[in-house]
């Protein structure tokens, strides 16, 4: 089996990313409750207001080979968020990192930076990706700033791209391409060193 078919566990100093399992349901709800994340209308985590449907949709995408959902854990084993590979295409050697959220208590702590470093290293150096996308809602300005801080470049805005909870969403698309990865990796390591 290829790296596109077998989901790894990725271990860093600040986080471990391991395959999400159904038993993580309640811990995910608790992580989202830290900071009232399900109330943010412009995020996909609002879908956790119906946790069973959220989990079912997440595992359906995984089972179709289009996604790899990762539980985000602290070194102590506490689940503090979720991230995933999405829209995976082994043929075109591209994927998206998305569906990400972290409990408010670990935001700006190095968790996101190291999680992105682990995911991007796997994507570019093991899976051989040509491009990795990151998308966010037009209204999620904090997420846009965080994505830009990582070193991703803004490709543009997909206008009226999705309907979520009755609202038509504009989606801001960012990407990192393989030739940019060494510089982005260096930037992520520098950012992470400030949390050591």
C-alpha positions in Angstrom: 0.0 0.0 0.0 1.2 3.5 -0.7 1.5 6.5 1.6 -1.8 7.8 0.0 -3.6 4.7 1.4 -2.2 4.2 4.8 -2.8 6.9 7.4 0.3 7.5 9.6 0.7 8.7 13.2 2.8 11.8 13.1 4.7 12.6 16.3 6.3 15.9 17.3 7.4 17.6 20.4 4.2 19.5 21.1 1.6 17.3 19.3 0.8 13.9 18.1 -1.5 13.5 15.1 -3.1 10.1 15.1 -5.9 8.6 13.1 -9.3 9.7 14.4 -11.5 7.0 15.8 -15.2 6.9 16.7 -14.3 6.8 20.4 -12.9 10.3 20.1 -16.4 11.8 19.6 -16.9 13.1 23.2 -13.3 14.4 23.5 -13.8 16.3 20.2 -17.0 17.8 21.6 -15.1 18.9 24.7 -12.3 20.4 22.7 -14.8 22.4 20.6 -16.5 23.6 23.7 -13.3 25.2 24.9 -13.8 28.6 23.4 -17.3 28.0 22.1 -16.0 27.0 18.6 -19.2 25.4 17.4 -20.8 28.9 17.7 -18.4 30.3 15.0 -20.7 30.4 12.0 -17.8 30.7 9.5 -16.1 27.4 10.5 -16.7 23.8 9.7 -16.5 22.9 13.4 -20.0 24.3 13.7 -21.0 20.9 12.3 -20.1 19.4 15.6 -23.4 20.7 16.9 -24.7 17.4 15.5 -21.7 15.2 16.5 -23.0 11.9 15.1 -23.6 13.4 11.7 -20.2 15.2 11.8 -18.4 11.9 12.7 -20.4 9.9 10.0 -19.5 12.5 7.3 -15.8 12.5 8.4 -15.5 8.7 8.2 -17.4 8.5 5.0 -14.8 10.7 3.3 -12.0 8.6 4.8 -13.6 5.4 3.7 -13.8 6.7 0.1 -10.1 7.5 0.2 -10.6 11.2 -0.1 -9.6 12.2 3.5 -7.4 11.2 6.4 -8.8 12.7 9.7 -6.3 13.2 12.5 -7.0 13.6 16.2 -4.6 16.2 17.6 -3.2 15.2 21.0 -0.9 16.9 23.5 2.2 15.0 24.8 0.1 14.1 27.8 -2.5 12.4 25.5 -5.2 15.0 25.8 -7.2 15.4 22.6 -7.2 19.2 21.8 -8.4 19.3 18.2 -8.9 17.9 14.7 -7.2 18.3 11.4 -7.2 16.3 8.2 -6.0 15.7 4.7 -9.0 16.4 2.4 -9.7 16.4 -1.3 -6.8 13.9 -1.8 -5.8 13.1 -5.3 -2.8 10.7 -5.7 -3.1 11.0 -9.5 -2.5 14.7 -9.4 -0.3 14.6 -6.3 -2.3 17.2 -4.4 -4.4 17.5 -1.3 -5.8 20.0 1.1 -5.2 20.4 4.8 -8.4 21.5 6.4 -11.3 20.9 8.7 -8.9 22.0 11.4 -9.8 23.3 14.8 -8.1 23.5 18.2 -9.4 24.1 21.7 -8.9 27.8 22.6 -6.6 26.7 25.5 -3.9 25.6 23.0 -4.3 28.2 20.3 -1.1 30.3 19.8 0.8 27.6 21.7 2.8 26.0 18.9 0.2 23.3 18.4 -1.0 24.5 15.0 2.6 25.3 13.8 3.9 21.9 14.6 0.8 20.1 13.3 1.2 21.9 10.0 4.9 21.1 9.9 4.2 17.4 10.5 1.4 17.3 7.9 3.3 19.3 5.2 6.5 17.2 5.8 4.4 14.0 5.2 2.7 15.5 2.2 5.8 16.8 0.4 8.5 14.4 1.6 6.7 11.1 1.9 3.6 11.4 -0.4 5.4 13.4 -3.1 2.8 16.2 -3.4 3.1 18.8 -6.0 0.7 21.2 -4.2 -1.0 21.4 -0.8 -4.0 23.7 -0.5 -5.5 25.3 2.7 -8.9 27.0 2.5 -10.9 29.1 4.8 -14.1 31.2 5.0 -14.0 34.8 3.8 -15.1 35.9 7.2 -12.5 33.9 9.1 -9.8 36.7 9.2 -8.0 35.0 12.1 -7.6 31.8 10.1 -6.4 33.8 7.0 -3.7 35.5 9.1 -2.6 32.2 10.5 -2.4 30.6 7.1 -0.3 33.5 5.7 2.0 33.3 8.8 2.8 29.7 7.9 4.0 30.8 4.5 1.2 29.7 2.2 0.3 32.0 -0.7 -3.2 33.3 -1.5 -4.4 31.9 -4.8 -7.7 33.7 -4.8 -11.4 33.6 -3.6 -14.0 31.1 -4.8 -17.1 33.2 -4.7 -20.4 31.6 -3.8 -18.6 28.3 -3.5 -20.5 26.5 -0.8 -23.8 26.6 1.1 -23.4 26.0 4.8 -26.3 26.3 7.2 -28.2 28.2 4.6 -25.4 30.8 4.0 -23.6 31.0 0.7 -19.9 31.1 1.5 -16.9 32.6 -0.2 -13.8 30.5 0.3 -10.3 31.9 0.3 -7.8 29.5 -1.2 -4.1 29.3 -0.3 -1.5 26.9 -1.5 2.1 25.8 -1.0 3.8 24.1 -4.0 6.7 21.7 -3.9 9.3 24.2 -4.9 8.3 26.5 -2.0 8.3 23.7 0.6 12.0 24.2 1.7 11.4 27.8 2.5 8.1 27.1 4.2 9.7 24.3 6.2 12.4 26.7 7.4 9.8 29.3 8.4 7.8 26.8 10.3 10.8 25.5 12.2 11.7 29.1 13.0 8.2 29.8 14.3 8.2 26.6 16.3 11.5 27.4 17.9 9.8 30.3 19.7 7.7 27.8 21.6 10.6 25.5 22.7 
